[in-house]
Amino acid sequence: MVLKCELPLKGETRSATRVRRVGRAGAVKRLLCAVALSTSSLVVPVNAQKAAAPSVGTVYAERQAITKTLDFVGRVEAIDRVVVQARVKGYLEKMLFKEGDSVKPGDALYQIEKGTFQAKVEDAQGALERAKANKTLSELQLQRKEELLAKQAGTVVARDEALAADEDARGQVLQAQAKLDEAHINLGYTDITSPIAGKISRTSVTAGNVVSPDSGPLTQIVSQDPMYVTFPVSQRELLQAQMNGRAAEIKDIKVRLRFPNGAMYQQEGAINFVDVSVNRATDTVIARATLPNPDGTLIDGQLVGVVLEGGKPDERVVVPQAALIADQEGVYVFIVEDGKAAVRRVKTGGESGANIVVLEGLKGGEQVIVEGMQSVRAGQAVMATPLPVALNRS
């Protein structure tokens, strides 16, 4: 049956249209036309609502051998640190180093004017020669007094006086020699050299100034390789380690560093010292590790993360950090199950490289969504595209 639905003619009102429709058959026809028009108007929206399933990128949750780790916050310290100061007072003639450069033991750093100190050396040398001359004279006089006493032509008192004068002359020689040595030492202090190998800081005094022991530090030198890293360990963690019998295995613990930007330091170190007392204010014990620093990457005073690795590895499930989503109930991930997105609540246990260790919620092998999760809802059909395995191991 074909219905012909009439519409008002141009310029014709709806009342005029109804006049042209006559009888019961016309009314039924109008009802059927209205139903048909309404049904046809619903076809487009229904089809439009049938959207294609979103495409998502996935990786497979893997089981990997994870080494037990503990994280701390530590600070880099130079093993050797020297504050360079003037040991004599004088006019600073030269600064002989470039700030920030590496120096070796014996390298010249500053030079103080030598003239005054050289003159003091020569003055002390003259005083020593005079003292030696007096000693020679006192020895001759003592010898004569003893000869006269032996011939009974002299007195014991005269011999004793000559002996005392000779001893006094010997003391004056020793005193003059000491002053000469002191003058030589002070002259040597006019050349300020590096006592250790390391990097030198900026200078606080430039040439042209008068320096002295009271002038304060001129500069500072810190050693570079190896370096110390000190970090506090809580009393609770220390006791737990002792209960687990790990105290004797301290030499087997690997120490790694994490920089503030998340990058890991390439060199590994070892613990070489644990303090003998607990800090009462923080209830922590200071531990110290030694790490090689051949490229000078570590800087004295630098704040770093300290990662201790020890014990036998445990097999754990790991997923990329990008897969984790947090809400008020905790942390969860989306997985693809039977072509649909499903939610899995997880409990995490720290980082493993670029991945996150999952302690509960996943068994391994699940297809975890890491890309396109913004448009995904639980139970929604999705088109999963496995991403390269390298992404999961980055």
C-alpha positions as CSV (number, residue, x, y, z in Angstrom):
1,M,0.0,0.0,0.0
2,V,1.4,3.4,-1.0
3,L,0.3,6.4,1.1
4,K,0.1,9.8,-0.5
5,C,0.5,12.4,2.2
6,E,-1.0,15.7,1.2
7,L,0.5,18.9,2.4
8,P,-1.2,22.4,2.3
9,L,-0.9,24.0,-1.1
10,K,0.9,27.3,-1.5
11,G,-1.2,29.9,0.2
12,E,-3.7,27.3,1.5
13,T,-4.3,27.1,5.3
14,R,-4.4,23.8,7.2
15,S,-8.2,24.2,7.8
16,A,-8.7,24.4,4.0
17,T,-6.7,21.2,3.6
18,R,-8.9,19.4,6.1
19,V,-12.0,20.5,4.1
20,R,-10.6,18.7,1.1
21,R,-10.2,15.5,3.1
22,V,-13.6,13.9,3.3
23,G,-14.8,11.0,5.4
24,R,-13.4,8.4,7.8
25,A,-11.0,7.0,5.2
26,G,-9.3,10.4,5.0
27,A,-8.8,10.6,8.8
28,V,-7.2,7.1,8.8
29,K,-4.9,8.0,6.0
30,R,-3.8,11.2,7.8
31,L,-2.9,9.1,10.9
32,L,-0.9,6.6,8.9
33,C,1.0,9.5,7.2
34,A,1.9,11.0,10.5
35,V,3.3,7.7,11.8
36,A,5.3,7.2,8.7
37,L,6.8,10.6,8.8
38,S,7.7,10.3,12.4
39,T,9.4,6.9,11.9
40,S,11.5,8.1,9.0
41,S,12.7,11.1,11.0
42,L,14.2,8.7,13.6
43,V,16.3,6.6,11.2
44,V,19.2,9.1,10.9
45,P,19.8,9.7,14.6
46,V,19.7,6.0,15.5
47,N,22.4,5.3,12.8
48,A,24.4,8.3,13.9
49,Q,24.5,7.0,17.5
50,K,26.2,3.8,16.4
51,A,29.9,5.1,16.6
52,A,32.9,3.1,15.7
53,A,34.9,1.5,18.6
54,P,37.9,3.7,19.7
55,S,41.4,2.5,18.8
56,V,43.8,2.1,21.7
57,G,47.5,1.2,22.0
58,T,48.4,-1.7,24.3
59,V,51.3,-3.6,25.8
60,Y,51.4,-6.9,27.7
61,A,52.0,-6.9,31.4
62,E,55.3,-8.8,31.9
63,R,56.8,-10.8,34.7
64,Q,60.4,-9.7,35.3
65,A,63.1,-10.5,37.9
66,I,63.1,-7.4,40.2
67,T,65.9,-6.7,42.6
68,K,64.9,-5.6,46.1
69,T,65.5,-1.9,46.4
70,L,65.3,0.8,49.1
71,D,65.2,4.5,48.3
72,F,66.8,7.3,50.3
73,V,67.8,10.9,49.8
74,G,71.5,11.6,50.1
75,R,74.1,14.3,49.5
76,V,77.3,14.1,47.6
77,E,80.5,15.0,49.5
78,A,84.1,15.3,48.4
79,I,86.5,13.0,50.1
80,D,89.1,15.7,50.4
81,R,88.3,19.4,50.9
82,V,90.8,22.1,51.5
83,V,90.2,25.7,52.3
84,V,93.2,27.7,51.0
85,Q,94.4,30.6,53.2
86,A,97.4,32.9,53.4
87,R,99.8,31.9,56.1
88,V,101.8,35.1,56.1
89,K,100.9,38.8,55.7
90,G,101.9,40.4,52.5
91,Y,101.0,42.0,49.2
92,L,99.3,39.6,46.7
93,E,101.2,39.8,43.4
94,K,99.7,37.1,41.3
95,M,96.7,34.7,41.0
96,L,98.1,31.7,39.0
97,F,95.0,29.5,38.3
98,K,91.8,29.6,36.4
99,E,88.6,29.4,38.5
100,G,86.9,26.0,38.1
101,D,89.9,24.2,36.7
102,S,91.4,21.0,37.9
103,V,94.6,21.3,39.9
104,K,97.3,18.8,41.1
105,P,99.3,18.7,44.3
106,G,102.0,21.4,44.1
107,D,100.4,23.5,41.4
108,A,101.0,27.3,42.1
109,L,97.8,29.2,43.1
110,Y,98.9,32.6,44.5
111,Q,102.1,34.5,44.9
112,I,102.8,37.0,47.6
113,E,105.5,39.6,47.3
114,K,108.8,38.0,48.4
115,G,111.1,41.1,49.0
116,T,110.3,41.6,52.7
117,F,110.6,37.9,53.5
118,Q,113.8,37.5,51.5
119,A,115.3,40.3,53.5
120,K,114.3,38.6,56.8
121,V,116.1,35.4,55.6
122,E,119.3,37.4,55.0
123,D,119.0,39.1,58.3
124,A,118.5,35.8,60.1
125,Q,121.5,34.4,58.2
126,G,123.7,37.3,59.4
127,A,122.5,36.8,63.0
128,L,123.5,33.1,62.7
129,E,127.0,33.9,61.5
130,R,127.5,36.3,64.4
131,A,126.3,33.7,66.8
132,K,128.7,31.1,65.3
133,A,131.6,33.6,65.7
134,N,130.7,34.2,69.3
135,K,130.7,30.4,69.8
136,T,134.1,30.1,68.3
137,L,135.5,32.8,70.7
138,S,133.8,31.2,73.7
139,E,135.4,27.9,72.9
140,L,138.9,29.4,72.6
141,Q,138.5,31.3,76.0
142,L,137.2,28.1,77.6
143,Q,140.2,26.2,76.3
144,R,142.7,28.8,77.7
145,K,141.0,28.9,81.1
146,E,141.2,25.1,81.3
147,E,144.9,25.2,80.4
148,L,145.6,27.8,83.1
149,L,143.7,25.8,85.6
150,A,145.7,22.7,84.8
151,K,149.0,24.6,85.4
152,Q,147.5,26.0,88.6
153,A,147.8,29.5,87.1
154,G,144.1,30.0,86.9
155,T,141.1,29.6,89.1
156,V,138.1,27.3,89.0
157,V,135.8,30.3,89.0
158,A,137.3,31.7,85.9
159,R,137.1,28.3,84.1
160,D,133.4,28.0,85.1
161,E,132.6,31.4,83.8
162,A,134.2,30.6,80.5
163,L,132.3,27.3,80.3
164,A,129.0,29.1,81.0
165,A,129.8,31.7,78.3
166,D,130.6,28.9,75.8
167,E,127.2,27.2,76.6
168,D,125.4,30.6,76.2
169,A,127.1,31.1,72.8
170,R,126.0,27.6,71.7
171,G,122.4,28.5,72.7
172,Q,122.6,31.7,70.6
173,V,123.7,29.7,67.6
174,L,120.7,27.4,68.0
175,Q,118.4,30.4,68.4
176,A,119.8,32.1,65.3
177,Q,119.4,28.9,63.3
178,A,115.8,28.6,64.4
179,K,115.1,32.1,63.3
180,L,116.7,31.5,59.9
181,D,114.6,28.4,59.5
182,E,111.5,30.4,60.3
183,A,112.5,33.0,57.8
184,H,112.9,30.4,55.1
185,I,109.5,28.9,56.0
186,N,107.8,32.3,55.8
187,L,109.5,32.9,52.5
188,G,108.1,29.6,51.2
189,Y,104.6,30.6,52.3
190,T,104.7,33.4,49.7
191,D,104.1,30.7,47.1
192,I,100.7,29.3,47.8
193,T,100.3,25.8,46.2
194,S,97.6,23.2,46.0
195,P,98.0,20.4,48.6
196,I,95.6,18.0,46.9
197,A,94.2,17.1,43.5
198,G,90.8,18.3,42.7
199,K,88.8,21.2,41.3
200,I,89.4,24.7,42.5
201,S,86.6,27.2,43.3
202,R,86.4,30.9,42.6
203,T,88.8,33.2,44.3
204,S,87.7,35.6,47.0
205,V,90.7,37.9,46.7
206,T,92.4,39.3,43.6
207,A,95.9,40.5,42.9
208,G,96.7,43.9,44.4
209,N,95.2,43.2,47.9
210,V,97.1,42.6,51.1
211,V,96.4,39.2,52.5
212,S,97.1,37.6,55.9
213,P,96.0,34.6,58.0
214,D,93.1,36.8,59.2
215,S,91.9,37.6,55.7
216,G,89.8,34.4,55.6
217,P,89.6,31.7,52.8
218,L,91.2,32.7,49.5
219,T,89.6,29.8,47.7
220,Q,88.6,26.1,48.1
221,I,89.7,22.9,46.5
222,V,87.6,19.7,46.5
223,S,88.7,16.3,45.3
224,Q,86.7,14.7,42.4
225,D,87.3,11.0,42.1
226,P,86.0,9.1,44.0
227,M,83.2,10.8,45.9
228,Y,81.2,10.1,49.1
229,V,77.4,10.0,49.3
230,T,76.0,10.2,52.8
231,F,72.3,9.4,53.5
232,P,70.2,8.9,56.7
233,V,68.8,5.5,57.4
234,S,65.9,5.3,59.8
235,Q,66.3,3.2,63.0
236,R,63.3,1.1,61.8
237,E,64.9,0.2,58.5
238,L,68.3,-0.5,60.2
239,L,66.7,-2.9,62.8
240,Q,64.7,-4.6,60.0
241,A,68.0,-5.2,58.1
242,Q,69.6,-6.6,61.2
243,M,66.7,-8.9,61.9
244,N,66.9,-10.2,58.4
245,G,70.5,-11.0,58.8
246,R,71.7,-8.5,56.2
247,A,74.1,-6.7,58.4
248,A,76.9,-9.1,57.4
249,E,76.1,-8.6,53.7
250,I,76.6,-4.8,53.6
251,K,79.5,-5.2,51.2
252,D,77.2,-6.9,48.8
253,I,74.7,-4.1,48.6
254,K,74.9,-2.1,45.4
255,V,74.5,1.7,45.6
256,R,73.1,3.6,42.7
257,L,72.2,7.3,42.4
258,R,69.2,9.0,40.8
259,F,69.4,12.6,39.8
260,P,66.5,15.1,40.4
261,N,65.5,14.8,36.7
262,G,65.0,11.0,37.1
263,A,68.1,10.0,35.2
264,M,70.2,7.2,36.8
265,Y,74.0,7.7,37.4
266,Q,75.9,5.1,35.4
267,Q,78.5,4.2,38.0
268,E,77.7,1.9,40.9
269,G,79.2,2.2,44.4
270,A,79.4,0.4,47.8
271,I,78.7,1.3,51.4
272,N,81.9,1.8,53.3
273,F,80.7,3.3,56.6
274,V,77.7,3.2,59.0
275,D,77.8,5.7,61.9
276,V,78.1,4.4,65.4
277,S,75.4,6.6,66.9
278,V,71.8,7.6,66.2
279,N,70.8,11.2,65.6
280,R,68.4,11.9,68.5
281,A,66.6,14.6,66.6
282,T,65.7,12.5,63.5
283,D,66.1,8.9,64.9
284,T,68.4,8.1,61.9
285,V,71.8,6.7,61.4
286,I,74.1,8.2,58.8
287,A,75.4,5.7,56.2
288,R,78.1,6.5,53.6
289,A,78.9,5.1,50.2
290,T,81.8,5.6,47.9
291,L,81.2,6.0,44.1
292,P,83.7,6.5,41.3
293,N,83.4,9.9,39.5
294,P,85.8,9.7,36.5
295,D,83.9,12.3,34.4
296,G,83.2,14.7,37.3
297,T,79.5,14.3,37.0
298,L,79.0,14.3,40.7
299,I,79.4,17.7,42.4
300,D,80.2,18.3,46.0
301,G,77.0,19.2,48.0
302,Q,74.7,17.8,45.3
303,L,71.3,16.4,46.4
304,V,70.6,12.9,44.9
305,G,68.4,9.9,45.3
306,V,70.1,6.9,46.7
307,V,68.9,3.4,45.6
308,L,70.2,0.4,47.5
309,E,70.0,-2.9,45.6
310,G,70.6,-6.2,47.4
311,G,69.3,-9.7,48.0
312,K,68.0,-12.2,45.5
313,P,65.7,-10.9,42.7
314,D,61.9,-11.5,43.0
315,E,59.7,-12.1,40.0
316,R,57.1,-9.3,39.7
317,V,54.7,-7.9,37.2
318,V,55.7,-4.6,35.6
319,V,53.7,-2.2,33.4
320,P,54.6,1.1,31.8
321,Q,54.0,4.2,34.0
322,A,51.8,5.6,31.2
323,A,49.2,2.8,32.0
324,L,48.5,4.0,35.5
325,I,45.4,6.1,36.3
326,A,44.6,7.5,39.8
327,D,41.2,8.4,41.3
328,Q,39.8,8.8,44.7
329,E,39.7,5.0,45.3
330,G,43.4,4.5,44.3
331,V,45.3,3.4,41.2
332,Y,43.9,1.3,38.3
333,V,44.7,0.3,34.7
334,F,42.5,-0.5,31.7
335,I,43.0,-3.9,30.1
336,V,41.5,-5.3,27.0
337,E,39.4,-8.4,27.7
338,D,37.2,-10.1,25.1
339,G,37.5,-7.0,22.9
340,K,36.2,-4.7,25.6
341,A,37.9,-2.4,28.1
342,A,38.0,-3.6,31.7
343,V,39.2,-1.9,34.9
344,R,41.8,-3.6,37.1
345,R,42.6,-2.0,40.5
346,V,46.3,-2.4,41.3
347,K,48.8,-2.0,44.1
348,T,52.2,-0.6,43.0
349,G,55.6,-1.3,44.6
350,G,58.0,1.2,43.2
351,E,59.8,1.8,39.9
352,S,61.8,-0.5,37.8
353,G,63.5,1.7,35.1
354,A,60.7,3.3,33.1
355,N,58.2,0.7,34.4
356,I,56.1,0.4,37.6
357,V,56.2,-2.8,39.7
358,V,52.6,-4.1,40.3
359,L,52.3,-6.1,43.5
360,E,48.6,-6.9,43.3
361,G,45.9,-6.7,40.6
362,L,47.7,-8.2,37.6
363,K,49.1,-11.7,37.1
364,G,51.1,-11.0,33.9
365,G,50.1,-11.4,30.3
366,E,47.2,-9.0,30.4
367,Q,46.8,-6.6,27.5
368,V,47.2,-3.2,29.2
369,I,46.0,0.0,27.5
370,V,48.7,2.7,27.5
371,E,47.5,5.0,24.7
372,G,44.0,6.4,23.9
373,M,42.6,5.6,27.4
374,Q,41.1,9.1,27.7
375,S,38.1,8.1,25.5
376,V,37.7,4.6,27.0
377,R,35.0,3.5,29.5
378,A,34.7,0.3,31.3
379,G,32.8,-2.3,29.3
380,Q,33.2,-0.3,26.0
381,A,34.3,-2.2,22.9
382,V,37.8,-1.1,21.7
383,M,40.1,-1.8,18.8
384,A,43.5,-2.8,20.4
385,T,46.7,-2.1,18.6
386,P,49.8,-3.8,20.2
387,L,52.7,-1.4,20.5
388,P,56.3,-2.3,20.0
389,V,57.8,-4.4,22.8
390,A,60.6,-1.8,23.2
391,L,58.0,0.6,24.6
392,N,57.3,-1.8,27.4
393,R,61.0,-2.1,28.3
394,S,62.0,1.6,27.9
